[in-house]
C-alpha cells in the first residue's frame, strides 16, 4: 500500500506542477492583460466568460503562489489519514478490502506516518508499542543530530528541491491548457482548466518521459484562486522502474483539497480507480482511496522531547 501511495503522490504532483507552471513566464505583452473577472463586483453571478490565454496564465500563477503557501502551512498541522485498498477478482468484483489509518505527525520538519489502526480496529498493545518506539527513535535521532549530520541532510534536501525545479521546467513544456467552463464544487464557483499533452514534446529528464501519457483537468476556486480538485487519466501505460509498479491506460486519479481554519487549503481525498477491462489483463487490479481529515494546528515553536508532547502540542 505504501508503494501505491507513492504513485498517487507522484502523479498528483506532476499534474499540480503542470497546472502551476505550465503556462510559462509572462512576456511584456502580458503586463497589460486584463485582470480576472472580479467576484466582488458580481457576488451573485457565476463567472461564465471564457478565460483568455493570458488570463489563464495569470490565474495559474496565482494558484501556484497559493499552493506554495499551502505546502508551508501543512507543516504546522497534524492530521489523520485513512488508506483503503480494494483488490478485484477476475470478474472485476471486490475480493478483499484492507484499510490502514495513520496519525500524520511533524517531527523536526519531517512528515512521519504513525500507524494507529488496521481494518478500522486499533492496533494491539504490542503493535502500538512498536510504532511508538519507531517515532521515538526518530525524535532522538533528530534531537541528537550533529551539525555535520544536519548539514548533510539539509544539502540532500536542497538537491532534491533543485531536481524538482528542473522537473517542473520539463512539465512546463509538456502541456497545453484550456479553460473549458465553470462548475460548482462544494457550493463554490470553480474554473475548470484542461491539460492535454503538447504534440512534439521531447523530455530531457527520464522522470518526464511519462508526461505525454497522462492528461487531466483542474478545478480552481474562483474566489480564492486555490485548486480544489484534480482529475488525472492515464492514456498509455506508465512504468516506474523495472519491477516497481505500473499504471495502465484508463486508470483515473482524482484528488481533492478542502479549506481548513479559514487560512489554508489541504488534502481531503484521493482515489485511484483502474479500468477493470484493462487491469485484469495486465495484473493491476487494485483500487485505492485515501482520506485525510481531523487537521489540528501544531505548536511548531515547542521543543519536541517525546511522542507524548507531540500529542499535547496539537489542538
C-alpha positions as CSV (number, residue, x, y, z in Angstrom):
1,X,0.0,0.0,0.0
2,X,2.8,2.4,0.7
3,X,4.1,2.0,-2.8
4,X,0.7,2.7,-4.2
5,X,0.5,5.8,-2.0
6,X,3.8,6.9,-3.6
7,X,2.3,6.5,-7.1
8,X,-0.6,8.8,-6.0
9,X,1.7,11.4,-4.8
10,X,3.9,11.3,-7.8
11,X,1.1,11.6,-10.4
12,X,-0.7,14.2,-8.3
13,X,2.5,16.3,-8.0
14,X,3.0,16.0,-11.8
15,X,-0.4,17.5,-12.7
16,X,-0.3,20.1,-9.9
17,X,3.1,21.2,-11.2
18,X,1.8,21.2,-14.7
19,X,-1.1,23.5,-13.9
20,X,1.0,25.7,-11.6
21,X,3.9,26.3,-14.0
22,X,2.8,25.0,-17.4
23,X,1.9,28.4,-18.9
24,X,5.4,29.7,-18.6
25,X,6.6,33.2,-17.7
26,X,4.6,36.3,-18.9
27,X,6.2,38.3,-21.6
28,X,6.0,42.1,-22.0
29,X,2.6,42.0,-23.7
30,X,1.2,40.1,-20.7
31,X,1.7,43.1,-18.4
32,X,-1.4,44.8,-19.9
33,X,-3.6,41.7,-19.7
34,X,-7.0,42.5,-18.1
35,X,-7.4,41.2,-14.6
36,X,-9.5,38.1,-13.9
37,X,-13.3,38.5,-13.5
38,X,-13.9,40.2,-10.1
39,X,-16.0,38.2,-7.7
40,X,-16.6,41.3,-5.6
41,X,-18.2,43.1,-8.5
42,X,-20.7,40.3,-9.2
43,X,-21.2,38.4,-5.9
44,X,-24.3,36.6,-7.0
45,X,-23.3,35.8,-10.6
46,X,-21.2,32.8,-11.7
47,X,-18.1,33.6,-13.8
48,X,-19.3,32.2,-17.1
49,X,-17.0,34.1,-19.5
50,X,-14.2,32.0,-21.1
51,X,-10.8,33.0,-19.8
52,X,-8.3,34.1,-22.4
53,X,-4.9,32.5,-22.7
54,X,-3.3,35.4,-20.8
55,X,-6.0,35.2,-18.0
56,X,-5.3,31.5,-17.6
57,X,-1.6,32.3,-17.2
58,X,-2.4,34.9,-14.5
59,X,-4.8,32.5,-12.8
60,X,-2.4,29.6,-12.8
61,X,0.5,31.8,-11.4
62,X,-1.7,32.9,-8.5
63,X,-2.7,29.2,-7.9
64,X,1.0,28.3,-7.9
65,X,1.8,31.0,-5.4
66,X,-1.0,30.0,-3.1
67,X,-0.1,26.3,-3.3
68,X,3.5,27.1,-2.2
69,X,2.0,28.8,0.9
70,X,-0.3,25.8,1.5
71,X,2.7,23.4,1.5
72,X,4.5,25.6,4.0
73,X,1.4,25.7,6.3
74,X,0.8,22.0,6.1
75,X,3.9,21.5,8.3
76,X,2.0,23.3,11.0
77,X,-0.7,20.6,11.1
78,X,-1.1,17.1,12.4
79,X,-3.9,15.0,11.0
80,X,-5.4,11.6,10.4
81,X,-5.1,9.6,7.1
82,X,-7.1,6.5,6.2
83,X,-5.9,4.4,3.3
84,X,-8.3,1.8,1.8
85,X,-7.1,-0.8,-0.7
86,X,-9.7,-2.9,-2.6
87,X,-8.5,-5.8,-4.6
88,X,-10.5,-7.1,-7.6
89,X,-11.1,-10.7,-8.7
90,X,-11.1,-11.9,-12.3
91,X,-14.7,-10.8,-12.7
92,X,-13.9,-7.3,-11.7
93,X,-15.7,-7.6,-8.3
94,X,-14.0,-6.6,-5.0
95,X,-12.5,-9.7,-3.5
96,X,-10.8,-8.2,-0.4
97,X,-10.5,-4.8,1.4
98,X,-7.7,-3.7,3.6
99,X,-7.5,-0.4,5.5
100,X,-4.8,1.3,7.4
101,X,-5.2,4.5,9.5
102,X,-2.3,6.8,10.3
103,X,-1.6,9.8,12.6
104,X,0.4,12.1,10.4
105,X,2.9,14.0,12.5
106,X,5.5,16.7,12.0
107,X,8.8,15.9,13.7
108,X,11.6,18.4,13.3
109,X,10.2,19.5,9.9
110,X,9.8,15.9,8.7
111,X,6.4,14.3,7.9
112,X,6.0,11.0,9.7
113,X,3.2,8.4,9.5
114,X,2.4,6.5,12.7
115,X,0.1,3.5,12.1
116,X,-2.8,3.5,14.6
117,X,-5.4,1.1,13.2
118,X,-5.8,-1.8,10.7
119,X,-9.1,-2.6,9.1
120,X,-10.6,0.1,11.3
121,X,-9.6,-1.6,14.5
122,X,-7.0,-0.2,16.9
123,X,-3.5,-1.8,17.0
124,X,-2.7,-4.4,19.6
125,X,-0.7,-3.3,22.6
126,X,2.4,-4.8,21.0
127,X,1.9,-3.2,17.6
128,X,1.2,0.2,19.1
129,X,4.4,0.0,21.3
130,X,6.4,-0.8,18.2
131,X,5.0,2.3,16.4
132,X,5.8,4.4,19.4
133,X,9.3,3.1,19.5
134,X,9.8,3.9,15.8
135,X,8.7,7.5,16.3
136,X,10.8,8.0,19.5
137,X,13.9,6.7,17.7
138,X,13.4,9.4,15.0
139,X,12.9,12.1,17.7
140,X,16.1,11.0,19.4
141,X,18.0,10.9,16.1
142,X,16.9,14.5,15.1
143,X,17.4,15.9,18.6
144,X,21.0,14.5,18.9
145,X,21.9,15.3,15.3
146,X,25.4,16.8,15.0
147,X,26.0,20.0,12.9
148,X,27.7,17.9,10.3
149,X,24.9,15.4,10.0
150,X,22.3,18.2,9.8
151,X,24.3,19.9,7.1
152,X,24.4,16.8,5.0
153,X,20.7,16.2,5.4
154,X,19.9,19.8,4.5
155,X,22.2,19.6,1.5
156,X,20.4,16.5,0.3
157,X,17.0,18.1,0.8
158,X,18.2,21.2,-1.2
159,X,19.4,18.9,-4.0
160,X,16.0,17.2,-4.1
161,X,14.3,20.6,-4.3
162,X,16.6,21.6,-7.2
163,X,15.8,18.4,-9.1
164,X,12.1,19.1,-8.5
165,X,12.5,22.6,-10.0
166,X,14.3,21.1,-13.1
167,X,11.4,18.6,-13.4
168,X,8.9,21.4,-13.3
169,X,10.7,23.0,-16.3
170,X,10.0,19.8,-18.2
171,X,6.4,19.9,-17.2
172,X,6.0,23.4,-18.4
173,X,6.8,22.3,-22.0
174,X,4.6,19.2,-21.8
175,X,1.1,20.5,-21.8
176,X,-1.4,22.9,-23.5
177,X,-4.1,24.4,-21.2
178,X,-7.7,25.5,-22.0
179,X,-10.5,27.0,-19.9
180,X,-13.4,24.6,-20.6
181,X,-16.1,26.1,-18.2
182,X,-17.2,26.8,-14.7
183,X,-18.7,24.4,-12.2
184,X,-19.8,24.3,-8.6
185,X,-17.5,22.5,-6.1
186,X,-18.8,22.3,-2.6
187,X,-21.2,25.1,-3.4
188,X,-18.5,27.4,-4.7
189,X,-17.8,28.5,-8.3
190,X,-14.7,26.9,-9.8
191,X,-12.9,27.4,-13.1
192,X,-12.3,24.2,-15.0
193,X,-8.9,24.1,-16.8
194,X,-8.0,21.2,-19.1
195,X,-4.4,20.0,-19.7
196,X,-3.6,18.0,-22.8
197,X,-0.1,16.7,-23.8
198,X,1.6,19.0,-26.2
199,X,2.5,17.4,-29.6
200,X,6.2,17.1,-30.2
201,X,7.2,17.3,-26.6
202,X,10.7,15.8,-26.1
203,X,11.6,15.1,-22.4
204,X,15.2,15.7,-21.3
205,X,14.9,14.0,-17.8
206,X,14.0,10.4,-17.5
207,X,11.3,11.3,-14.9
208,X,9.5,13.4,-17.6
209,X,9.1,10.5,-20.1
210,X,5.6,9.6,-18.7
211,X,4.2,13.2,-19.0
212,X,2.7,12.6,-22.5
213,X,1.0,9.5,-21.1
214,X,-1.4,11.5,-18.8
215,X,-3.9,14.3,-19.2
216,X,-6.4,15.8,-16.9
217,X,-8.4,18.7,-15.5
218,X,-8.1,21.1,-12.6
219,X,-10.9,22.9,-10.7
220,X,-9.8,26.3,-9.3
221,X,-11.8,28.1,-6.7
222,X,-12.9,31.4,-8.5
223,X,-12.8,33.4,-5.3
224,X,-9.7,32.3,-3.5
225,X,-7.7,31.1,-6.5
226,X,-6.9,27.7,-4.9
227,X,-7.0,24.4,-6.7
228,X,-9.8,22.3,-5.2
229,X,-9.8,19.2,-7.5
230,X,-7.5,17.4,-9.9
231,X,-8.7,14.6,-12.2
232,X,-6.0,12.7,-14.0
233,X,-6.4,9.9,-16.6
234,X,-3.6,7.7,-17.8
235,X,-3.8,7.4,-21.6
236,X,-0.9,5.0,-22.0
237,X,0.8,2.5,-19.7
238,X,3.3,4.1,-17.3
239,X,6.1,2.0,-15.8
240,X,8.0,3.1,-12.7
241,X,11.4,1.2,-12.7
242,X,11.9,-2.3,-13.9
243,X,9.7,-4.1,-11.4
244,X,8.5,-1.2,-9.3
245,X,4.9,-0.6,-10.4
246,X,2.7,0.2,-13.4
247,X,-0.3,2.4,-14.1
248,X,-2.3,1.2,-17.0
249,X,-4.3,3.0,-19.6
250,X,-7.7,4.0,-18.2
251,X,-6.5,4.5,-14.7
252,X,-8.1,7.6,-13.0
253,X,-6.7,9.5,-10.1
254,X,-8.9,12.1,-8.5
255,X,-7.6,14.2,-5.6
256,X,-9.4,17.0,-3.7
257,X,-8.5,19.8,-1.3
258,X,-10.5,21.5,1.4
259,X,-10.4,24.8,3.3
260,X,-9.0,24.4,6.8
261,X,-9.2,27.0,9.6
262,X,-10.0,29.8,7.1
263,X,-6.3,30.0,6.4
264,X,-5.1,27.1,4.2
265,X,-6.3,24.5,1.6
266,X,-5.1,21.0,2.4
267,X,-5.7,17.4,1.0
268,X,-9.1,15.8,1.7
269,X,-9.5,12.8,-0.6
270,X,-7.6,10.9,-3.3
271,X,-9.0,8.0,-5.2
272,X,-7.3,5.7,-7.7
273,X,-9.7,3.7,-9.9
274,X,-8.4,1.3,-12.5
275,X,-10.1,0.3,-15.8
276,X,-11.2,-3.2,-14.9
277,X,-11.2,-4.3,-18.6
278,X,-7.5,-3.5,-18.9
279,X,-6.3,-4.0,-15.4
280,X,-7.4,-7.7,-15.1
281,X,-5.4,-8.5,-18.2
282,X,-2.4,-6.5,-17.0
283,X,-2.3,-7.8,-13.4
284,X,-3.0,-4.4,-11.9
285,X,-6.2,-4.9,-10.0
286,X,-6.3,-2.6,-7.0
287,X,-8.5,0.5,-6.3
288,X,-7.3,2.9,-3.6
289,X,-9.0,5.5,-1.5
290,X,-7.1,7.9,0.8
291,X,-8.9,10.2,3.1
292,X,-7.2,13.0,5.1
293,X,-9.2,14.7,8.0
294,X,-9.1,16.0,11.6
295,X,-6.5,18.7,10.9
296,X,-5.1,20.2,14.1
297,X,-2.8,23.1,14.4
298,X,0.6,22.1,15.8
299,X,2.6,24.4,18.0
300,X,5.8,24.2,15.9
301,X,7.7,26.5,18.2
302,X,7.5,24.0,21.0
303,X,10.6,21.8,21.5
304,X,9.7,18.1,21.0
305,X,11.0,15.8,23.7
306,X,8.9,12.8,23.1
307,X,5.8,11.3,21.4
308,X,3.5,12.5,24.2
309,X,4.5,16.1,23.7
310,X,3.6,15.8,20.0
311,X,0.0,14.9,21.1
312,X,-0.1,17.6,23.8
313,X,1.0,20.4,21.4
314,X,-1.7,19.8,18.9
315,X,-5.2,21.2,19.2
